[in-house]
Amino acid sequence: MAYRETEKMRLRKAATRQRIAECTYQCVAEGGFRNAKITRIAQLAGVATGTIYRHFESKEDLFAEIFRLATQREIDKVTEALAAPGNTNERLENALRQFAERALKGPVMAWSLIAEPVDPKVEEERLAYRKAYADLFEQAIREGIEEGCIPDQNARQSSTCLVGAIAESLVGPLSPTQTGQAASDETDNNVPLVDTIIRFCIQGLTGIRR
């Protein structure tokens, strides 16, 4: 008679997988992917290292899933900001501010998502992450063009430029090499930094100096 997995067993497996994912997320948030060691993850999750590989084919597969989970949280926040009341420029400003402020409040995770060197499988997820943002901004730009508050332009190219500009502008402040006084000074300057990013992006879209 063939073995049939019980509902109780399926729930137990799902709970274990979820616990492994949560502990991996914690490790990445604390020290990036480079410091998320399988032995440490197993210890936090209360499982053997072999158990992790029964739920994930490889460390790369595990990290790719964590990348997807983390980026979806950020994408959801930007989506909410773009759906808020106001004209397109106001909604874009809110979304850009949401992106930048959340990154600066969680610099380790943000660095991991934006710029940390990662395995090819995780890098694929990063490309999908950037595309998801570009898609959101493209739709907003098209709406702004229809409203007349954004000049006619190639919305797709402009949205890609937005994602590149905001990500690149955050690489320095988020870099783990910034320690001690340099990091402290950058933290103190987060507000003008965010304002500068927003001003640059909106001026680039509208051609209007702010």
C-alpha positions as MATLAB code, in Angstrom:
seq = 'MAYRETEKMRLRKAATRQRIAECTYQCVAEGGFRNAKITRIAQLAGVATGTIYRHFESKEDLFAEIFRLATQREIDKVTEALAAPGNTNERLENALRQFAERALKGPVMAWSLIAEPVDPKVEEERLAYRKAYADLFEQAIREGIEEGCIPDQNARQSSTCLVGAIAESLVGPLSPTQTGQAASDETDNNVPLVDTIIRFCIQGLTGIRR';
ca = [
       0.000    0.000    0.000;
       1.460    3.352   -1.024;
       2.348    5.766    1.741;
      -0.052    8.699    1.983;
       0.986   11.816    3.817;
      -1.517   12.836    6.460;
      -2.882   16.350    6.843;
      -1.161   16.574   10.212;
       2.173   15.718    8.613;
       1.651   18.271    5.839;
       0.899   20.961    8.387;
       3.980   20.023   10.391;
       6.159   20.216    7.295;
       4.687   23.556    6.331;
       5.305   24.909    9.828;
       8.916   23.737    9.743;
       9.490   25.311    6.345;
       7.938   28.552    7.549;
      10.159   28.548   10.652;
      13.261   28.007    8.530;
      12.250   30.871    6.243;
      11.597   33.220    9.178;
      14.952   32.409   10.779;
      16.744   32.902    7.470;
      15.032   36.263    7.048;
      16.216   37.216   10.533;
      19.796   36.253    9.712;
      19.772   38.227    6.472;
      18.249   41.263    8.201;
      21.012   41.127   10.807;
      24.020   40.525    8.589;
      23.114   40.139    4.938;
      23.149   37.008    2.821;
      26.902   36.634    3.249;
      26.498   36.096    6.986;
      23.389   33.918    6.853;
      25.042   30.577    7.601;
      23.071   27.367    7.310;
      24.335   26.182   10.691;
      23.111   29.373   12.341;
      19.751   29.182   10.573;
      19.314   25.563   11.686;
      20.168   26.519   15.254;
      17.645   29.321   15.326;
      14.956   27.156   13.719;
      15.648   24.266   16.088;
      16.287   21.783   13.283;
      19.202   19.801   11.914;
      21.033   21.260    8.914;
      19.882   18.267    6.868;
      16.272   19.216    7.563;
      16.795   22.518    5.762;
      17.809   20.656    2.622;
      14.702   18.516    2.805;
      12.665   21.689    2.414;
      14.979   23.603    0.063;
      17.103   22.007   -2.637;
      20.074   24.257   -1.908;
      21.191   27.306    0.024;
      20.674   29.312   -3.162;
      17.044   28.152   -3.380;
      16.494   29.126    0.250;
      18.056   32.549   -0.263;
      16.055   33.110   -3.451;
      12.833   32.462   -1.555;
      13.834   34.846    1.219;
      14.690   37.470   -1.383;
      11.216   37.057   -2.902;
       9.540   37.345    0.490;
      11.522   40.431    1.480;
      11.056   42.227   -1.810;
       7.337   41.523   -1.915;
       6.953   43.352    1.382;
       8.692   46.394   -0.082;
       6.771   46.237   -3.356;
       3.498   46.069   -1.430;
       4.391   49.256    0.458;
       5.194   51.137   -2.751;
       1.985   49.806   -4.319;
       0.000   51.200   -1.376;
       1.687   54.583   -1.718;
       0.894   54.741   -5.433;
      -2.745   53.912   -4.705;
      -3.158   56.731   -2.178;
      -5.260   59.829   -2.937;
      -3.683   62.689   -4.866;
      -2.437   63.485   -8.332;
       0.216   61.340   -9.957;
       3.162   63.503   -8.921;
       2.039   63.411   -5.287;
       1.603   59.658   -5.399;
       4.986   59.185   -7.026;
       6.598   61.351   -4.360;
       4.950   59.248   -1.659;
       6.124   56.033   -3.287;
       9.701   57.242   -3.713;
       9.757   58.446   -0.111;
       8.399   55.100    1.058;
      11.116   53.277   -0.880;
      13.975   55.444    0.405;
      12.878   55.828    4.018;
      12.209   52.118    4.484;
      15.608   51.322    2.996;
      17.405   53.717    5.323;
      15.525   52.407    8.366;
      16.537   48.829    7.543;
      19.958   49.339    5.933;
      21.235   45.779    6.214;
      18.243   44.197    4.524;
      18.030   47.030    2.013;
      21.701   46.587    1.077;
      21.095   42.874    0.679;
      18.197   43.515   -1.695;
      19.756   46.343   -3.676;
      23.501   45.820   -3.943;
      25.007   42.919   -1.995;
      26.901   40.472   -4.251;
      24.730   37.354   -4.443;
      24.520   34.004   -6.214;
      23.102   33.932   -9.774;
      19.778   32.481   -8.637;
      19.296   35.335   -6.169;
      20.475   37.841   -8.772;
      17.634   36.639  -11.006;
      15.230   37.537   -8.225;
      16.860   40.955   -7.943;
      16.222   41.615  -11.617;
      12.587   40.586  -11.132;
      12.429   42.906   -8.097;
      13.673   45.881  -10.090;
      11.285   45.067  -12.929;
       8.350   44.950  -10.517;
       9.181   48.473   -9.338;
       9.644   49.658  -12.912;
       6.225   48.245  -13.839;
       4.588   50.123  -10.968;
       6.301   53.400  -11.828;
       5.556   52.957  -15.527;
       1.836   52.689  -14.847;
       1.951   55.771  -12.624;
       3.864   57.747  -15.245;
       1.312   56.795  -17.916;
      -1.453   58.017  -15.627;
       0.457   61.268  -15.077;
       0.811   61.786  -18.807;
      -2.934   61.275  -19.227;
      -3.614   63.741  -16.389;
      -1.287   66.275  -17.970;
       0.952   66.669  -14.916;
       3.809   64.741  -16.560;
       5.047   65.637  -20.062;
       4.682   63.059  -22.814;
       7.622   60.637  -22.733;
       8.589   56.986  -22.971;
       7.040   55.782  -19.714;
       8.893   52.488  -19.785;
      12.319   54.052  -20.134;
      11.537   56.733  -17.576;
      10.365   54.163  -15.034;
      13.595   52.202  -15.477;
      15.579   55.400  -14.953;
      13.651   56.073  -11.742;
      14.465   52.658  -10.313;
      18.116   53.006  -11.270;
      18.426   56.497   -9.844;
      16.918   55.724   -6.469;
      18.774   52.427   -6.067;
      22.136   53.923   -7.036;
      21.658   56.928   -4.767;
      21.149   54.604   -1.796;
      24.128   52.311   -2.424;
      26.620   54.538   -0.622;
      24.519   55.271    2.477;
      23.522   51.599    2.798;
      26.996   50.149    2.268;
      28.220   48.022    5.205;
      31.661   49.628    4.770;
      30.231   52.811    6.252;
      30.944   52.416    9.935;
      31.608   54.595   12.942;
      31.278   58.339   12.481;
      30.705   58.126    8.723;
      27.649   55.932    9.198;
      26.415   58.152   12.018;
      26.745   61.268    9.889;
      24.884   59.601    7.024;
      22.065   58.620    9.369;
      21.789   62.225   10.538;
      21.500   63.305    6.904;
      18.785   60.871    5.903;
      16.054   63.499    5.645;
      17.882   65.794    3.184;
      19.092   62.711    1.315;
      15.545   61.464    0.799;
      14.397   64.949   -0.220;
      17.241   65.196   -2.735;
      16.357   61.831   -4.267;
      12.705   62.814   -4.627;
      13.519   66.236   -6.059;
      15.885   64.729   -8.629;
      13.398   62.060   -9.709;
      10.365   64.350   -9.964;
      12.327   67.041  -11.800;
      13.585   64.421  -14.209;
      10.022   63.310  -14.924;
       8.356   66.690  -15.131;
      11.159   69.020  -16.195;
      10.032   71.411  -13.472;
      12.609   72.589  -10.926;
      11.484   72.327   -7.329;
];
